[in-house]
Amino acid sequence: MIVALIAACEIGFWVLLAAGLAFRYLLRMPRTGLALLLCEPLLEVVLLVATAVDLRNGAEPGWAHGLAALYIGYTVGHGHRTVKWLDGHAAHRFGGAPKPAGPPRYGTARARYETKLWLATAAGAAVAVALLRLAVWYVGDASRTGTLEEWSFVALRVTGLHGVVALTYWIWPKRAPVAKWRDGLAERKESAGR
């Protein structure tokens, strides 16, 4: 049941997102579109309540309950950024807004950007681990909650791996390529001065 509910919440996320953007930009009903976009967190609440009810009714804590916690954590950490990114592109495509700027590509600006992404991952993992710890406490039987403990370590490993990737942008920042035409121009100026 939980796996089907996770799939339904994911489908619902994209349906609400598409409907919200369509109302905002295609149908020119920005308030209705915003209301639809603001309904998206309700999907996570439904999933959270359904998971708690499933555990309360005696379901064996399993991988689906852990996946539900990670899904909710991911949505908390990265959901707003995803919606904002898609809204900016929809505003450009259908609303006449300028094209949204992409992420920085080089140097310290890129390292800061990657660090912000990592912080969102860390926030999502913190939510997921907190939900998993609550589920372990809620079940109250250590012999039945091993799978939930494993999911906590999955969240922490993903966060650690993402942190290492973000750190590499600080240690080895990518440098902007020097334009070849500048080099050619400097050579021409130098030879003209001789």
N, C-alpha and C positions, 0 to 999 in steps of 0.2 A: 504494500500500500504506500509506503513512504517513497519508494523509488518512483512510482507513478505520480505521486504528489510533487516530487522534485521536478520531474519532467513537465508536469502541468504548470508549475510556477515558472520554469524557464520559458516555456511557450507563452505563458501569460505575460511575462516581462516584455518579450518582443512584440506581442500583440498590442499591449498597452502603449509601448513606445511608438510603434508604427501609427496607431490610432491617434495618440497625442500629437505627434508631429504632423499627421495629415490634417487634423483639426486646426492646428496652429497656422500652417502655411498653405495648404491646398484649399481648405474650406474657409479660411480667414476668420476663424473663431478661436482667438488666442486664449481666452479664459477657459473654454471647454477643453482645449488641448492641454493647458496647464493643469487643470483638474485631473485629467486622465494620467498625466505624468506623475502627479502627486499621489495617485493611487498605487503606484508601484511598490512602495514599502509595505502596503497591506498584504501583498503576496508573501513577504517574508514572515509577517506576523501569523498568517494562516499556516505556513509551513512549521513555524515554531510551536504553535498551539497543537497542531496535528501530531507532531513528533512527541510532545509531552503527553498527550492523551494516549498515544500508542504505547508509550512506555508505562503509563499509569495502568493501562488495561492488561498489563502483564506480558507485553511483547518482549521477546529476547533481544537485548540491545545488540545490534549488529552493524555491519558496514553501512547500511542505508541510513541509520541514525547519525553515524559519524559524517557521512557525506552531506547530510542535511545541514549539520553544523558548519561544515566547511563552505557549503553553498551560501548560507546566510552570512558568514564572515566575509566571503569574497564580495558579495553584494554590498555589504556595509563599507568595505574598503575601496572598492573600485566602481560601484554602481553609479555614483554621482558623476564621476569623471566620464564614464561611458555615455551617460545620457547627455551631458554637456557637450561632449565631442560630436555626437550624432545631431544634437540640436543645432550646433554651429554649422555643420555641413548642410543640414536641411534648410536653415535660414539662408545660406549662400545659394543653394540650388533652386529653392522655390520662393524665397522671400526677398531676393535681391540684395542680401547683405554681402559684404566683402568675404572673400575666401578666408577661412580661419587659418591662422598661422600654424604650421606644423611644429613639432618639438625641435628645440635647438639641436644642431648636428655636431657641434664642435666645442672643445674646451670646457671651461668651468660651467658654462650655461648648461651644457649637456649633462655634466656630472650632477648639478643641482636638480635637473629634471629627473634623472634616474634615481636620485635620493628621495625625491617626492613620491615616485612610484613605489619605491621600497617601503617608505613610511605607510603608504596606503595598504601594501601587502601586510606589513607588521600589524596595522590596526585591524585588518580583517582576520589575521591569525589570532590576535588577542581576543577578538569576539568569539571566534570559533572555539578556542581553548576554554574560554569562560563558559560557553554553552556546554561543551563536553564535560567540564568539571561539574557543572550543575546537574547534568544528566547522570553522572556517576554518583553524585550525592543523592539525587532523586531516586535512583534504583536502589542504592544502599546495600548492594551485595557485591563485594569485590570479586567474587568468583564469576560473576556474569558480565562484568564491565571491562574486560580485557580489550575488546575491540575498540571501545571508546577511548581507552588509554592510547592505543596504537594510533588512532586518528589525531590525537593531540600531538604526538611526535611527528606525524606527517606534516601538520600545519607548521610546526617549529622548523622542520627540515626545509620546507619550501621557503620559509622566511629567511633562514640562514643562507640558502643557496642564492636567493634573490639579492640578499645583502652583499654577498661576495661579488656578484655581477655588478651591482651598483658601485662598490668600492673600486673595481677595476677602472671605472671612468674617472675616478680621482687620481689613481696611481698612474695610469697610462692614458691621459686625455688625448682624444683624437684631435689632431691639428687640421685647421682649414687648409685646403690646397692653395698654393700660390698660383695665381693665374699665369699661364704661359705668355699671354700677351703683354703682361707687365714686364716680364723678363725681356721679351723682344724689344719693347719700347725703351727700356733702360739701356740695352745694348746699342740701339740706334742713336740714342742721345749721346752715349759715350763715344761712339765712332764719329758722330757729327762734330763733337767738340775737339777732335784731334786735328 
